[in-house]
Amino acid sequence: MSNKKLLLQTGSQTKAVHAGERPDSGTGASAPNIVMSSTFVVDETVSFSALNLDEDTPYMYSRWSNPTVTQLEDKLTALEEAEACVAFASGMAASTAVLLSFLSHGDHLVISSTNYPGTAELARKTLPRMGISVTPVDTGNPAAIESAIKKNTRMVWLETPSNPLINITDIAKAAQIAHSNHSLLAVDSTFATPIATKPLSLGADLVIHSLTKYIGGHGDAMGGAVLGNREHIAHLHNEGVIHHGGVISPFNAWLIMRGTATLPIRMRVHQENAQIIAEYLEGHDSVELVRYPGLKTHPDHDIATKQMSNFSGMLAFRVNDPHAVARKMMKKLEIFHYAVSLGHHRSLIYLMETKDLVTSSYELTGFDLDRYRRIAGSGLFRVSIGLENHEDLIKDLDQIL
Ligand SMILES: *Cc1c(COP(=O)(O)O)cnc(C)c1O
């Protein structure tokens, strides 16, 4: 990779455009080619074992590695300022690979009590079946992480900002606590992106992204990635990609790479729009509560200010009778799409029902359930603010609220 060293010193916009790419040596093509080939003609004997890979191993079979996927991984490595990256077919494939490659029978995991529902369900339902015990805690409270840690705690997993409450966790504090017990800290940084937060620089060992969201940015390709040091990523590549098989299609990698080029400038507009809309919602009579890290009323605004250089475009709000409002949204919204997912150029809104989440995904009871209900009521609208004109987005919401 000829431009790796040069790009080390450049700003994030330059990295987003150039890192991992170079003109094609055969044709001079300026834009990256898509290499869809599943197999490669080799002129030397290459070991077929996943255990004998090194950086100089030639391309042989696309479940091992693929030139287009490598380009995406190099771009993300540069943006996150990591040593290495491995891409996956989806954010969930990335999360599953991390949990199953680093945890074994008898290990213990501490995880956010509320986070992405897929990860929450995997941790609570699948891991215990494999003899891995799991303690969900409010990671926003460092004392709660500390008291959940046991001798066999091998990993602390947190998500910040988190689904769907937009909770913030102090990554540096969580890293200190995890490391004092020789546990790994894994951070799902999908809502933040490398533009807002660099968890590795705050002490995290592994960063997970759903590339389907901000990094791809256009809602047309699924992917995931994990970043960290060379040793951890090599282990994940062997187990999580080559053996578990969650490989990303080169076509998706190419689409996501094209999206990544504009990530820094998109994040600026996502943040600008989200701040304006969060303030509009906060001033609206029908809105009971707004959660956005850029608002001074967010209880963790100070931590967010410390560890985020962009507050991202994700917010949540609560109204009285959210189900009636949701029905109105499905019929009347003209610009927002009433749809799940997030991080796209298009604005998205969706009701995250408390009843569903607290029973099926989070299994909350007692004090934790009360705390969840105090913020979310019977449901929160999760909003992913897109790149449209904020005046138009406000007009669209105003006819509903
Ligand atoms: C969407 C999402 C995931 C899962 O990613 P997929 O690409 O949908 O598999 C994981 N974590 C967070 C925070 C997400 O928003």
The ligand as an SDF file (V2000), in Angstrom:
LIG
                    3D

 15 15  0  0  0  0  0  0  0  0999 V2000
  -27.3850   -1.5750   13.2090 C   0  0  0  0  0  0  0  0  0  0  0  0
  -26.5220   -1.7580   14.3810 C   0  0  0  0  0  0  0  0  0  0  0  0
  -25.8530   -2.9720   14.5880 C   0  0  0  0  0  0  0  0  0  0  0  0
  -26.0280   -4.1530   13.6710 C   0  0  0  0  0  0  0  0  0  0  0  0
  -25.5860   -3.8460   12.3790 O   0  0  0  0  0  0  0  0  0  0  0  0
  -26.1630   -4.5820   11.0480 P   0  0  0  0  0  0  0  0  0  0  0  0
  -25.2710   -4.0140    9.9870 O   0  0  0  0  0  0  0  0  0  0  0  0
  -27.5950   -4.2110   10.9360 O   0  0  0  0  0  0  0  0  0  0  0  0
  -25.9780   -6.0400   11.2620 O   0  0  0  0  0  0  0  0  0  0  0  0
  -25.0330   -3.0790   15.6980 C   0  0  0  0  0  0  0  0  0  0  0  0
  -24.8770   -2.0520   16.5650 N   0  0  0  0  0  0  0  0  0  0  0  0
  -25.4930   -0.8710   16.3930 C   0  0  0  0  0  0  0  0  0  0  0  0
  -25.2810    0.2200   17.3790 C   0  0  0  0  0  0  0  0  0  0  0  0
  -26.3440   -0.6840   15.3120 C   0  0  0  0  0  0  0  0  0  0  0  0
  -26.9840    0.4810   15.1500 O   0  0  0  0  0  0  0  0  0  0  0  0
  1  2  1  0
  2  3  1  0
  2 14  2  0
  3  4  1  0
  3 10  2  0
  4  5  1  0
  5  6  1  0
  6  7  2  0
  6  8  1  0
  6  9  1  0
 10 11  1  0
 11 12  2  0
 12 13  1  0
 12 14  1  0
 14 15  1  0
M  END
$$$$
